[in-house]
Amino acid sequence: MTSESITVKALTVTQPIGEFYVTAMNASDILRVCKFDFRRMQYTGTIVDFLGIQRRVDPGRARQIAAYSRTMDACFPGSVVLAIDERCAHVALTPLDGCVDITISSYLDSEDNHLNIALNESTSIIDGQHRLKGIEESGELEMMIPVTIFIGIDQATEASIFSTVNLAQTKVNKSLVYDLFSLQRRRSPERTCHDTVVSLDRMAESPLRGRIKRLGVATEGRRGETLSQATVVKGLLPYITSDALADRDRGRRFGFWEPVEGPENRRRIFRHFFVAGEDEKILATMVNYFAAIMRKWPESWQNTGDGNILNRTNGYLGFMRFLRPAYLSLTTSNEVPTHGDFAAILEMVDIKDGEFTTARFPPGSSGAKRLFEKLSIDTGLAA
């Protein structure tokens, strides 16, 4: 392998996360140094390895961007975000104050050829792969693109940047974003939710074992996945935090959270477990609660066909909303209620097995609300 390189002039930016660089590059030069990376699943026996940061390229979206790139109005003002392997980047100050020259090159290891890095493998795309793929297909390779460059960051930081940039954008699969929080090294409400979801999907004693689509799409080789990872997190996260972003930042800055008291403690029933670092008690409560649901309505729980809502989004969100009054009726001392505790409450519910239908509980939020109201009325437990 021969050595290759590209040099660009850039400005240094310093923010809380550290230093990075902003510049502009021809699309052709970006494509010379980049590999398209995506979040994907590889199977080795029963072990699932999650690799990559970017989401899978949508060919239809790439074609739309390609068509747009050929128009007179084509404009891409947002930055493509790149991460360069530190072995492939050299930063040098230039006579022009405030600017640096970044040389991106292949890497030739002096001792082991297997460690060589080709120029087109030196850089990964954190954000903007659809833009680049569309421009590549359009043939408009001399178009200048704003670029943000990070050098030598680890995968956890790449995941954090991608997650932060994309969490508020509806075009990004929320299950993918929540899954990426697993790569962060520090605790956060999202990380706790992710770990809980993974355990619920994997544990032999979990009623939700094998029921959760981990990246928001069906897992190869599995059937009966009726809930997305994002849906499970959606029901769980509000019981831990009212401001996930602020809590994530506090964990990064200080590594601890203040306990909550009074009404907020009643609203965030899992907050005390999270603050105390007792995430296993959140998991235990979820397992006990859904075990009671499964045993109360075994037929509906096993029915993964259309028309049954118990083990789908509406049923899950309705029961998760009811979890708070049920939990508060069982303990005032931050304990884990048993399966029997939850079962005693659910015995009061007058819904027969097989009656969790879309006719009774319509699709959409109204169905989840109607289920919650039925559970509240039958048990006498107010929200």
PyMOL commands that set and color helices and strands:
alter all, ss='L'
color gray80, all
select helices_A, chain A and resi 27-33+59-69+86-88+113-115+119-121+129-138+155-166+174-183+189-202+229-239+244-253+262-267+271-275+279-296+298-302+313-330+339-346+365-379
alter helices_A, ss='H'
color red, helices_A
select strands_A, chain A and resi 5-15+18-26+34-35+40-44+47-51+80-84+89-93+99-105+123-127+144-151+212-213+227-228
alter strands_A, ss='S'
color yellow, strands_A
deselect
rebuild
show_as cartoon
